[in-house]
Amino acid sequence: MDIQKERNASYGKWFLTDVIRAIENYSLIDRGEEVCVALSGGRDSVTLLYILWYLQRYSHLNFGLRTLHVKTGDYDTSILGGLCAELGLEYLEAALRMDLRSLPGSPCSLCAASRRGAMAEALEGTGITKVAFGHHAGDVAETLLMNIVYSRKLGSFTPRVEVPGGALVVIRPMIYLDGPLIRRLHHHLRLPVLRFTCPHAGKGARGVMRTAIARIEENAEMKGFSRLVVGALENVDFSTLWTRVRT
């Protein structure tokens, strides 16, 4: 692999300042603790892994870093092990105990819960409590729209959340970065990607919302819509929220 590993002063303005701001605003990483990246192998998680590796190596932040991939099918994961070896990181692997191809419809929530369970089991006894996910501003906006349209609920996921029934805390250091920036960064750094496609990829509500956001951002005045959503969630005017009065 020919990955960019040198220190680069432009990275601060490009993406590191926003990642450090998320870490500090939401206390995502404490000094001296171990963090595990949930490495799916897609562009987002691989980019997150590089960002945290770079911060560990070149920033004032002090933390340990490992990786964990939950296998969801019969595919070759050597590219992930090779990436971690090049970065000098420990690579762990666990298996998902279900066949995604046999599940009807779009079982994303069930799969996500099962993967979190597999992670908790694999990390038990390691002392690791923080698991970093590659969710970004685009995912925040998609989830907000999904909740509005399909659940009539106003809200999205948070940058830090405790996994129910376990000791793990999920953190999302890339909430201030959007999808287009991550795509450019992934290409610039010459990072690899796992060649595996989920049989349910592109199906369901999330795909619909991703398309809707792309159409919104085609309007020049709405560029950066996902980041605007994140900013709005951090600047809620509670006086304008509706509260029903029951008699």
Steps between C-alpha positions, in 0.01 A plus 500: 500500500614853424325693776578861586660487846704818521401798711307758295432851629194541275316214673415721796284739302376227269358254754696459825371815670142383454577150630682634807211742558255208503723302736530791742139623475357160589784346706535217250854393594650530847872528561679166505203279412478233232278561197390237249395597148203304365666425167233393253744546213294766325631844412368668815642259757835472323530879490409522868770247580759712321384820671524349848836342417625839382371673814659236720831550323514876442255679733488583871240226556623199696314172443546141390355374172386161375263378230220246478324368192177302531477263205153485350567250222753279325752748360871577516599748773876492441495858371382618843764301683761638261385859561522458876841336473630793295372743761641289782159426654353184647226352282220292655227312319166356608220326310135596474280209597234546237465467123408840358385343173224310680351811660197660330464865412759743634620365838750780567397563860511128584840462335637807682382368836650159426834656401510703820438179694783325315730795575414496870573127515830535313617789720399343830797482733716737292424807711376687191177692555504751212413384148534761223254489210551672164168685496522854364278805443325335205393209721374749761285676239369172355397376845328829581293486180420131552371573850285787373351315205464147634471543878359854533785567744743790509855387571805306383773291659744667738881527480535284811262230623522211742407165346195361687576200718876529477809691599581635153469865401458581131675818388477680165799733451410594138164667563630836371628351173271431205499224241662694211791607721555142618498376141765757403707416805481126438621550143777744599638265765490204259315290754366155409140383519358153564337359188185363657146616437223430747209320328268764643711802406308788345164370618264652751440844646862606538564469127192710430620773735853491358356567154280779635796673666705472180220674311479776762874559472478530120370849574809721532350683797454174691854362475605355833142417601615215725730727696217752535288225656774421752527869584124523551501202737759682708296821499147391588255777589298318764252789525370416152453127559138394537376373832150361520292604799286212627185571699 
